[in-house]
Amino acid sequence: MPVNRRRGEVEAVFDGRPHRLVLTLGALAELEDAFGVADLVALAERFEHGRLSARDAARILAAGLRGGGTEIDEAGAARLTHDDGAAGFVRVVAELLAATFGGGDGGGGEGAAEAAGPLARAPSPGTS
């Protein structure tokens, strides 16, 4: 079944297998707690700055994977591999945040880029 971008779903391949990710309300509540913010607006504002650590990315990926039905914890998410390495993880996180906070139109338009912050606009490592 294809992902539904209007619901904030994205698909990514980790360890050679496709996975559905979505930041459900429960996943967003987990992230609010993990990042020490009071509400969804504060969470979105934190992500708009585009400065995420590897630990932040693992938290977001774990929450998105759980929202998509995969049983995984943050440590398990941190052990996943992506064919494009770190750049692949950054793209998946940016796409997931854009789908969640940018309206999920799937078009990658201005709203999606703004929601993902500089992560969506930055070139992949090794390119310019």
C-alpha positions in Angstrom: 0.0 0.0 0.0 1.5 3.4 -1.0 2.1 6.0 1.7 -0.4 8.8 2.2 1.4 12.1 2.3 -1.7 14.0 3.3 -1.6 12.0 6.6 2.1 12.8 7.0 3.4 9.4 5.9 6.7 8.8 4.2 8.6 5.7 3.1 12.2 5.1 3.6 14.5 2.1 3.0 16.6 1.1 6.0 18.7 -2.1 6.2 17.5 -2.8 2.6 13.8 -3.0 3.6 11.1 -0.4 3.1 9.5 1.2 6.1 6.6 3.5 6.6 7.1 6.5 8.9 4.5 8.9 10.3 4.6 11.2 13.3 1.3 10.4 14.9 -0.1 12.5 17.8 1.4 10.0 20.2 4.8 10.2 18.4 4.7 14.0 18.5 3.9 13.8 22.3 7.0 11.6 22.7 9.1 14.2 20.8 7.7 17.1 22.9 8.8 15.2 26.0 12.2 14.2 24.6 13.0 17.7 23.4 11.6 19.4 26.5 9.1 21.6 24.7 5.6 22.6 25.9 3.6 22.2 22.7 3.5 21.4 19.0 4.3 25.0 18.0 7.4 24.9 20.1 8.4 21.6 18.6 7.9 22.9 15.0 9.9 26.0 15.9 12.8 23.8 17.2 12.9 21.9 14.0 12.7 25.0 11.8 16.2 25.9 12.8 17.4 22.8 11.0 20.1 22.0 13.6 19.7 18.4 14.7 22.2 16.1 16.3 22.5 12.4 15.3 20.7 11.7 18.6 17.9 14.0 17.6 17.6 12.3 14.2 17.5 8.9 15.9 14.7 10.1 18.2 12.7 11.4 15.3 13.2 8.3 13.2 12.3 6.0 16.0 9.1 8.0 16.7 8.2 8.0 13.0 8.9 4.3 12.6 6.8 3.5 15.7 4.0 5.7 14.3 4.2 3.7 11.1 3.9 0.4 13.0 7.5 -0.7 13.5 8.4 -1.8 17.0 11.7 -0.1 17.6 13.4 2.0 20.2 15.8 4.9 19.8 18.9 2.5 20.1 17.4 0.3 17.4 16.9 3.3 15.2 20.4 4.4 15.8 21.7 1.0 14.5 19.8 1.2 11.2 21.7 1.7 7.9 20.7 3.7 4.9 22.2 3.2 1.4 23.1 7.0 1.3 24.6 7.0 4.8 24.2 10.1 6.9 22.9 12.1 3.9 20.1 9.6 3.5 19.1 9.9 7.2 19.1 13.7 6.9 16.8 13.5 3.9 14.4 11.1 5.6 14.2 13.2 8.7 13.6 16.4 6.6 11.0 14.6 4.5 9.2 13.3 7.6 9.2 16.8 9.3 8.0 18.4 6.1 5.2 15.9 5.7 4.2 16.4 9.3 4.4 20.2 9.6 4.3 21.3 6.0 0.8 20.1 5.1 1.9 16.7 3.6 1.1 17.7 0.1 4.0 15.7 -1.2 4.9 18.4 -3.6 7.9 19.5 -1.8 6.8 23.1 -2.2 7.7 26.2 -0.2 5.6 25.1 2.8 7.3 21.8 3.1 10.8 23.4 2.8 10.0 26.0 5.4 8.7 23.3 7.9 11.8 21.2 7.5 14.0 24.3 7.8 17.5 24.4 6.4 17.6 20.6 6.4 15.3 20.6 3.3 17.4 23.2 1.5 20.9 22.1 2.3 22.8 20.1 -0.3 23.7 16.5 0.5 27.2 16.1 2.0 29.7 15.7 -0.8 27.7 17.8 -3.2 27.6 21.5 -3.9 
